[in-house]
Amino acid sequence: LAKTTQPISMDSYEGQEVNITCSHNNIATNDYITWYQQFPSQGPRFIIQGYKTKVTNEVASLFIPADRKSSTLSLPRVSLSDTAVYYCLVGPHSGGGADGLTFGKGTHLIIQP
Amino acid sequence: DGGITQSPKYLFRKEGQNVTLSCEQNLNHDAMYWYRQDPGQGLRLIYYSQIVNDFQKGDIAEGYSVSREKKESFPLTVTSAQKNPTAFYLCASSRDRGQNTEAFFGQGTRLTVV
Protein backbone atom coordinates (compact mmCIF):
# COMPACT_ATOMS: atom_id res chain seq x y z
CA LEU A 1 0.00 0.00 0.00
CA ALA A 2 1.49 3.32 -1.06
CA LYS A 3 1.86 5.60 1.96
CA THR A 4 1.25 9.32 1.60
CA THR A 5 2.79 12.25 3.45
CA GLN A 6 1.27 15.72 3.42
CA PRO A 7 1.61 18.80 5.65
CA ILE A 8 -0.52 18.77 8.78
CA SER A 9 -1.70 22.35 8.22
CA MET A 10 -1.41 25.35 5.92
CA ASP A 11 -2.55 28.97 6.04
CA SER A 12 -3.37 31.34 3.22
CA TYR A 13 -5.48 34.37 2.39
CA GLU A 14 -8.54 34.95 0.29
CA GLY A 15 -7.81 35.38 -3.40
CA GLN A 16 -4.49 33.52 -3.27
CA GLU A 17 -3.60 30.32 -5.07
CA VAL A 18 -2.93 27.46 -2.67
CA ASN A 19 -0.78 24.45 -3.48
CA ILE A 20 -0.82 21.38 -1.26
CA THR A 21 1.84 18.78 -1.97
CA CYS A 22 1.58 15.10 -1.19
CA SER A 23 4.52 12.68 -1.23
CA HIS A 24 3.99 9.06 -2.26
CA ASN A 25 7.42 7.61 -2.91
CA ASN A 26 6.34 3.99 -3.32
CA ILE A 27 3.42 4.56 -5.66
CA ALA A 28 2.71 1.54 -7.84
CA THR A 29 2.32 1.49 -11.60
CA ASN A 30 -1.43 0.99 -11.47
CA ASP A 31 -2.08 3.49 -8.67
CA TYR A 32 -4.13 6.64 -9.14
CA ILE A 33 -3.90 9.78 -7.00
CA THR A 34 -7.13 11.12 -5.54
CA TRP A 35 -7.90 14.15 -3.39
CA TYR A 36 -10.88 14.63 -1.09
CA GLN A 37 -12.11 17.67 0.85
CA GLN A 38 -13.80 17.47 4.24
CA PHE A 39 -15.65 20.20 6.13
CA PRO A 40 -16.27 19.84 9.89
CA SER A 41 -18.98 17.33 10.78
CA GLN A 42 -19.44 16.29 7.16
CA GLY A 43 -18.28 13.38 5.03
CA PRO A 44 -15.35 13.86 2.64
CA ARG A 45 -16.11 14.97 -0.89
CA PHE A 46 -14.19 13.90 -4.01
CA ILE A 47 -12.27 16.78 -5.59
CA ILE A 48 -10.04 15.42 -8.32
CA GLN A 49 -8.21 12.33 -9.49
CA GLY A 50 -5.26 11.81 -11.80
CA TYR A 51 -2.68 9.35 -13.01
CA LYS A 52 0.02 11.53 -14.59
CA THR A 53 0.80 15.05 -15.86
CA LYS A 54 -2.00 17.52 -15.20
CA VAL A 55 -5.71 17.24 -14.56
CA THR A 56 -8.02 20.22 -14.21
CA ASN A 57 -11.69 20.51 -13.30
CA GLU A 58 -13.96 23.32 -12.20
CA VAL A 59 -12.61 23.44 -8.65
CA ALA A 60 -8.93 22.42 -8.75
CA SER A 61 -5.91 21.27 -10.70
CA LEU A 62 -3.73 18.29 -9.96
CA PHE A 63 -0.08 18.29 -11.02
CA ILE A 64 1.80 15.00 -11.16
CA PRO A 65 5.48 14.94 -12.19
CA ALA A 66 6.87 12.27 -14.46
CA ASP A 67 8.19 10.10 -11.62
CA ARG A 68 4.76 10.25 -9.88
CA LYS A 69 6.41 10.24 -6.45
CA SER A 70 4.52 13.34 -5.46
CA SER A 71 1.49 15.33 -6.50
CA THR A 72 0.27 18.88 -5.95
CA LEU A 73 -3.32 19.95 -5.50
CA SER A 74 -3.76 23.53 -6.67
CA LEU A 75 -6.74 25.61 -5.57
CA PRO A 76 -7.02 28.87 -7.55
CA ARG A 77 -8.15 32.06 -5.81
CA VAL A 78 -9.28 30.52 -2.55
CA SER A 79 -12.10 31.89 -0.43
CA LEU A 80 -13.01 31.49 3.23
CA SER A 81 -15.24 28.57 2.28
CA ASP A 82 -12.19 26.59 1.14
CA THR A 83 -11.16 26.19 4.77
CA ALA A 84 -11.28 22.42 5.20
CA VAL A 85 -9.18 19.28 5.55
CA TYR A 86 -7.74 17.94 2.30
CA TYR A 87 -6.79 14.28 1.96
CA CYS A 88 -4.43 12.74 -0.57
CA LEU A 89 -5.05 9.05 -1.34
CA VAL A 90 -3.14 6.68 -3.57
CA GLY A 91 -4.23 3.30 -4.84
CA PRO A 92 -5.64 1.28 -7.70
CA HIS A 93 -9.11 2.11 -6.45
CA SER A 94 -10.85 5.46 -6.53
CA GLY A 95 -9.33 6.43 -3.24
CA GLY A 96 -6.93 4.00 -1.73
CA GLY A 97 -5.71 0.48 -1.41
CA ALA A 98 -7.02 -2.55 -3.21
CA ASP A 99 -9.43 -3.33 -0.44
CA GLY A 100 -10.74 0.05 0.57
CA LEU A 101 -10.16 3.74 0.84
CA THR A 102 -7.26 4.60 3.14
CA PHE A 103 -7.24 8.09 4.62
CA GLY A 104 -4.38 9.69 6.53
CA LYS A 105 -4.76 12.76 8.74
CA GLY A 106 -4.91 15.15 5.81
CA THR A 107 -3.91 18.81 5.54
CA HIS A 108 -5.95 21.33 7.47
CA LEU A 109 -6.14 24.40 5.21
CA ILE A 110 -7.12 27.65 6.91
CA ILE A 111 -8.05 30.63 4.74
CA GLN A 112 -8.00 34.04 6.35
CA PRO A 113 -9.65 37.27 5.15
CA ASP B 1 -31.83 12.67 -6.02
CA GLY B 2 -29.29 9.87 -5.86
CA GLY B 3 -27.11 9.72 -2.81
CA ILE B 4 -26.09 8.06 0.41
CA THR B 5 -28.05 8.62 3.59
CA GLN B 6 -27.02 8.04 7.17
CA SER B 7 -29.37 8.18 10.09
CA PRO B 8 -29.70 9.45 12.66
CA LYS B 9 -27.39 12.46 12.58
CA TYR B 10 -26.94 12.44 16.38
CA LEU B 11 -27.29 9.42 18.62
CA PHE B 12 -26.98 9.05 22.37
CA ARG B 13 -26.72 5.73 24.14
CA LYS B 14 -25.95 4.45 27.57
CA GLU B 15 -22.77 2.52 28.15
CA GLY B 16 -23.23 -1.21 27.65
CA GLN B 17 -25.99 -0.93 25.05
CA ASN B 18 -25.65 -2.03 21.46
CA VAL B 19 -26.63 0.54 18.86
CA THR B 20 -27.16 0.26 15.10
CA LEU B 21 -26.32 3.03 12.64
CA SER B 22 -28.14 3.10 9.34
CA CYS B 23 -26.58 3.63 5.90
CA GLU B 24 -28.63 3.53 2.68
CA GLN B 25 -27.59 4.35 -0.88
CA ASN B 26 -29.61 4.56 -4.08
CA LEU B 27 -26.61 4.91 -6.38
CA ASN B 28 -26.60 1.22 -7.32
CA HIS B 29 -23.07 0.96 -5.95
CA ASP B 30 -21.52 -2.41 -5.23
CA ALA B 31 -19.00 -1.34 -2.59
CA MET B 32 -19.85 0.19 0.78
CA TYR B 33 -17.66 1.24 3.70
CA TRP B 34 -17.83 2.30 7.33
CA TYR B 35 -15.32 4.67 8.91
CA ARG B 36 -14.75 6.10 12.31
CA GLN B 37 -13.34 9.60 12.85
CA ASP B 38 -12.12 10.96 16.18
CA PRO B 39 -11.46 14.68 16.80
CA GLY B 40 -8.49 15.98 14.79
CA GLN B 41 -7.89 12.58 13.24
CA GLY B 42 -8.28 11.06 9.82
CA LEU B 43 -10.77 8.37 8.90
CA ARG B 44 -10.16 4.80 10.04
CA LEU B 45 -11.78 1.91 8.20
CA ILE B 46 -14.04 -0.32 10.29
CA TYR B 47 -15.65 -2.66 7.72
CA TYR B 48 -16.22 -2.72 4.00
CA SER B 49 -18.34 -4.73 1.62
CA GLN B 50 -17.71 -5.27 -2.07
CA ILE B 51 -20.88 -7.20 -2.82
CA VAL B 52 -24.12 -8.30 -1.20
CA ASN B 53 -23.72 -10.94 1.54
CA ASP B 54 -19.99 -10.36 1.75
CA PHE B 55 -17.91 -8.04 3.93
CA GLN B 56 -14.38 -7.74 5.28
CA LYS B 57 -12.86 -6.31 8.43
CA GLY B 58 -10.99 -3.05 8.18
CA ASP B 59 -8.30 -1.73 10.49
CA ILE B 60 -10.45 -1.32 13.61
CA ALA B 61 -13.26 -3.92 13.39
CA GLU B 62 -13.17 -5.06 17.02
CA GLY B 63 -16.39 -4.22 18.83
CA TYR B 64 -18.33 -3.63 15.60
CA SER B 65 -20.49 -5.79 13.36
CA VAL B 66 -22.12 -5.26 9.95
CA SER B 67 -24.48 -6.97 7.53
CA ARG B 68 -25.06 -6.59 3.80
CA GLU B 69 -28.34 -8.32 3.02
CA LYS B 70 -29.32 -5.79 0.38
CA LYS B 71 -27.20 -3.89 -2.11
CA GLU B 72 -28.49 -0.52 -0.93
CA SER B 73 -28.08 -1.07 2.82
CA PHE B 74 -25.03 -1.54 5.05
CA PRO B 75 -25.94 -1.09 8.74
CA LEU B 76 -23.25 -0.89 11.41
CA THR B 77 -23.79 -2.16 14.96
CA VAL B 78 -21.63 -0.74 17.70
CA THR B 79 -21.58 -3.40 20.37
CA SER B 80 -20.94 -3.13 24.07
CA ALA B 81 -17.53 -4.68 23.40
CA GLN B 82 -16.32 -1.48 21.73
CA LYS B 83 -14.33 0.24 24.46
CA ASN B 84 -14.49 3.82 23.16
CA PRO B 85 -17.60 4.07 20.96
CA THR B 86 -18.07 7.83 21.13
CA ALA B 87 -17.03 9.10 17.70
CA PHE B 88 -18.18 10.42 14.33
CA TYR B 89 -19.15 7.55 12.01
CA LEU B 90 -19.09 7.88 8.24
CA CYS B 91 -20.52 5.58 5.60
CA ALA B 92 -19.39 5.62 1.98
CA SER B 93 -20.12 3.81 -1.27
CA SER B 94 -18.40 3.42 -4.61
CA ARG B 95 -19.40 1.79 -7.88
CA ASP B 96 -16.93 -1.05 -7.67
CA ARG B 97 -13.32 -1.83 -6.89
CA GLY B 98 -12.14 -0.90 -10.34
CA GLN B 99 -10.09 2.09 -11.25
CA ASN B 100 -11.53 5.57 -11.39
CA THR B 101 -14.43 4.92 -9.09
CA GLU B 102 -15.27 7.94 -6.98
CA ALA B 103 -16.43 7.36 -3.41
CA PHE B 104 -19.50 9.11 -2.06
CA PHE B 105 -19.92 9.77 1.65
CA GLY B 106 -22.95 10.25 3.84
CA GLN B 107 -23.28 13.17 6.25
CA GLY B 108 -22.21 11.06 9.21
CA THR B 109 -23.66 9.99 12.55
CA ARG B 110 -22.23 11.43 15.73
CA LEU B 111 -22.54 8.82 18.45
CA THR B 112 -22.18 9.76 22.10
CA VAL B 113 -22.12 7.07 24.75
CA VAL B 114 -22.73 8.20 28.30
Interface residues (C-beta under 8 A of the other chain):
Chain A: N30 Y32 Y36 S41 Q42 G43 P44 R45 F46 Q49 Y87 P92 H93 S94 G95 A98 D99 G100 L101 T102 F103 G104 K105 G106
Chain B: Y33 Y35 G40 Q41 G42 L43 R44 L45 Y48 Q56 G58 F88 L90 C91 A92 S94 R97 G98 Q99 N100 T101 E102 A103 F104 F105 G106 Q107 G108 R110
